[in-house]
Amino acid sequence: MTPAIDVTCAVIRNNDGKILVVQKGADTDHPLKWEFPGGKTEQGETHEECILREIREELAMDMVICGRLPVALHSYPSKNIRLIPFICDTLDRLPSLTEHTAFKWIDAGRLMTVDFAEADIAVARSYLCTVKHKPVRNRQDTADSQPASHTDPMPGGMNATLAAQWAVSQAEGNPQIIDSLIEASLSADRKQAFRSSWALLKTSERFPEAIYPHLNRLAQLLPSVACESAQRAFLRIISLSGLHRTGAEHHGAITDFCFSAIKLQSSAIAVKAYSLDILSALLAIYPELENELLATIGLMQGSNSAAIRAKIRQITGAGGISKQTS
């Protein structure tokens, strides 16, 4: 019997709790079938290292591993595989497809309607069983079970979702927690920066008023944020909060950062998309930005990202630039 190949995959959940599925190409071994993204484990690589590497390479996404699902053994005509699934959380909404033809975010309850490759069907079933039988803990239980700490905003041993819940439960009326999350978002440790910026974004969504006093600091720190996940979180918070709540003295720095991020070829798609959102909002305040924004958009017209093309149509179409500057 042919030995099984170890293949990892990720059930990736976004900030809305939806699951990412991707479609294989027409010339692959499972043409146009959908799957959970992942890939083969390389020699000397742990399964955890493999899935993080594969998602960065295939989709240019950052994520945190939150758990594992049972291994799915499957025999295809040409190979046997051991599919090793991980449950992961991400802040990213716009994957950059390098090996797949399409992606979509779907509710967990619709997973079994997807035309999956056979091995992925078992993973979908396992995940649904996990969700169905997962104990429900209220916010107070979660907060009481974790010790508060101003030096470590992500208590050890917690997955990203619980850490975010902990931070949210502690942040209302406690600016020190938010300060700690901002500092940790600047960390050179990608995982720490990701988890902290995730919790910061969750806090801003749950208690936006608690974030407003920190918006000027976020704007000031934006150019020094190294982790792309933290950049996305900072931009998203500034955009959702409304630029009128950020001091006008910081609008110039925000504008410069957004234009630079869009023009930088290596910038993540989500960073470019959020930067476009912010520049579109700034245009309503500073109409003189129109020519530069139009010129910058012109450079992006050939983008191979469907998400960026859709964002450009949104900005330049009905209700977009022409309406804002009229």
N, C-alpha and C positions, 0 to 999 in steps of 0.2 A: 504493500500500500504506500502511495506517495506521501511523504511527510507533509504535515500541514504547515502553511506559511502563516506567521504571525502578522496580522494586520490590525492596526488601531483605527478607531473612529470616534467621533465626538458628537454627542447630542448637545448642541450649543443653544443656550437660551439667551435671548436678549433682554433688554431692560423692561420689556412689556410681557415677558414670560413666554414669548413665542419661540418656536424651534426652527433652526436653519436646516434646510435640505437643499441639495445641489444636484443638477442633472448632468449625467455623463454624455459625452459626445457621440455622434452617430458612428464613428469609426472605432469605438472602444469595444471591449469584450462583452459589455452589457449595454448595447446602443440605446441611448435616450432614456435609460432607467434612472431613477432618482436614488440618492444614497445619503448617508451621513458622511461628511467629509473626513478624510484621514488617509492613511497609507501604510506601507510596509515598514516594519521595524528594521533598522540597520544594525549591522554587527557591532556589539559593544554598547548598544543604546538601550536604555530602559523604555518600557512602554510609555511612561509619562513623558520622557524626553522626546520620544517619537511623535506623540500626538501634538505636542506644543510646536515642534519643528514643522510638521506637516501642515498645520493650520497656518503658520506664518508664511510658509513657502507657497501654498496653494491659494490662500485667501487673503494674505496680508492682514491678519486679524490677531489681536491679543486676547487672551482669555485666561480664566482661572479654573483649575480642575476642582470640582466640588464633590465628586464621587465616582464610583465605578458600577457597571452593570455586569451581569453574568456573561461569561465568554460564550459566543455563538459559534458552534462548529458547523461548517457547511462544505459539501462536496460539489464543486462545479465540474463540468466535463473535463476541463483542462487543468484543474488544480483543487487542492483542499486548503481551506483557510481556517484559522482560529481568529475570529473577529473579536477584538478586545475593546469594548465600548467604555467611554468616559462621559460623565455628565459635567458640562462646563458652563460657565457664565461669561458673558462678554458685554462690553459697552458698545462695541462696534455694531453698526446697522448696515453698512455698505461694504460687503466683501469685494475684493478685487479678484475676479475670476481669471486664473491662468491655465487651468486644466478642464474646467467645466463650461457648459454652454449656458446655464441659467441657474438662478437661485431663487428661493422664496422663503419667507418666514410664515409659519402656519401655527395655529393653535394646536396644543397637544391633542385635543379631542379629535382632530382631523388627520392624525398621523396615518391611520389605517386606510385612508382614502388615497394615499400617495402610491404611485406605481413604482415601488421600491424593487431593487435587486433582491434576490431571495434571502441572502444572509441578513440584509438590513431589516427585513420584516420581523425577524426574531428580536432584533435590538429595539425596534419600535414597540413591540409587545412588552418586552421587559421594562422599558421606560414607563409605559402606561401603568403597569402593575405597581411600579415604585411610587408613582404619583398618587395612585388610588389608595395605597395603604400607608402612605407617609403620615405619621402623627402630626396633627395640627397643633401648633403652639401659639398662644396669643402673644402680642407684643410685650405685655408685662412679664409673662413667664420668661421670654427670651432675655429681656433686660435684667431681670432679677438673677438669672442663672450665670451671668457673666460679670466679673469684677470690673469696676470702672478704673480706667487708667489714662492719665493725660500724657504719659510718655510713650505708650504703645496703643495707638488708636485702633489697631487691628489685633485683638486679643489672640494669643496663640491657640492653635488647634481649631479655629473656627473657619468654616468655608466662607466664600465671598458673600453669599446671600445672608448668612447669619451675622457676619461682621457688619454688613450694611444695616441690617435691622438693629443691631446693637448701637451703632453710631447714631442712627436716626433717633432711637429711643433716648439717647443721652444728650443729643445736641440741642433740643429745644430749651432755650433759656440758658444755655451753657456755651458761650462763645469760645471757651478754651478747647472744647472738643473740635470745633470747626477749625480753629487755628492749628491744632495738631494734625488734622486731616490734610490741610493745605500744605503744611511742612512735609508730611510724609509723601504727598503727591509729587514733590520735587526730588524724591530719592533717586539715586542712581540704580537702585534695585528695581528692575522692571515690575516684578511681581508686587512689591510693596507699593510702588507708585500706582500701579493699576488698581489694586484693592482699595487704596485710600481714596483715589479719585472717583472710583465707583461709589463708595460710601458717601463722598461729598455730593455727588450728583443725586443720589437717593435722598439725602438730607434736603437738598434744595427743592426737590419735587414734593417732599412731604411737608416741609416747613419753609417755604420760600422767604418768609419774612426774616427767618434766622440767618439767611445767606446775604440779604441785601446790604448789611453793614460791611461785608467782606468783599463786595464786588470790585471796589477800587483796587484792593490788594490783588485780586485775581487778575485784573487787567494789567497791573504793574508787573506781575510775575510772569505773565504769559510768554514773553520772549525767552525766558530762562528755563522753561519747562522742556526737559529732554525727552521724556517718555511720550510717545504719540497718543497713548490711551489717556494720559493726563491732559494733553493738549485738547483732545476731543471733549473731555469732561469740562474743562475750563470754558471752552468756546460754547458748548451747549448751555452751561449755566448762565453765561453772559447773555446769550441769545434769548433764552427762556425768560430771564429776569426783566428784559427790556433795557435798551441802551439808555433810556432816560433816567435809569437808576444808577448808571455809572457816570462818574464825574466827567464833564465835558473836557477837562484837562487830560483825560486818558483816551479820548476818542482818537487822537492822532496816532498814538502807539498801537491801539487796536487795529486801526486802518492799515498801518504799515505792516503789522504782523499778518493780517489776512491776505493782503496783496502778495506778500512774500511767500506765504504758504501755498497760495494758488499757483504761483509761477514756478515754485520749486518742484521739479519733476519727481523727486523722491517722496514728497508729502503723501500721506495716506489719503485715500479717497474721501473718507469721512471728514478729515481735517479740511480738505478743499470744499466739501459740500457745506459744512458749518460756516466756513469763512465766507462763502457766497451768500449764505443767509444773513450774516452780520453786515456785510457790505451793502446788501440790498436794503437793510434797515437803516444803515448810515446814510444812504442816498436820500432818504426822505428828509433827513436833517441837513445834509450838505449836498445840495443838487450839483455843486461844482465837481463832484466825484464822477459824474456820469460818463465823461469821455474816457477817463482812465479805466472805469469798470467795463465799458463797452470794448475797449481795446484789449483788456485782459481776457474777457470772455471770448473775443475773437481768436485768441491764441489757443483756447480750449475747445474750439468747435470740433476738432478732430479727435477728441477724447474717445478712447475705446471703452469707457465706462458708461453703461446705460444710466446709472444713477446721476452722473455729472451731466449728461445730455438732458435728462429730465429736469434737473435743477436749472440749467440754462434756459430751457423753454419756459419754465415757471417764471423766471426773473424777467425775461425779455418779451414774454407774451402778454396776453390780456391781464391787466392789473399789475404788470411788471414795471420796467423802467419808464416806458412811455407815459404811463399813468402817474407814476410817482413824481415825475419832473415836469408834468404839464401845469 
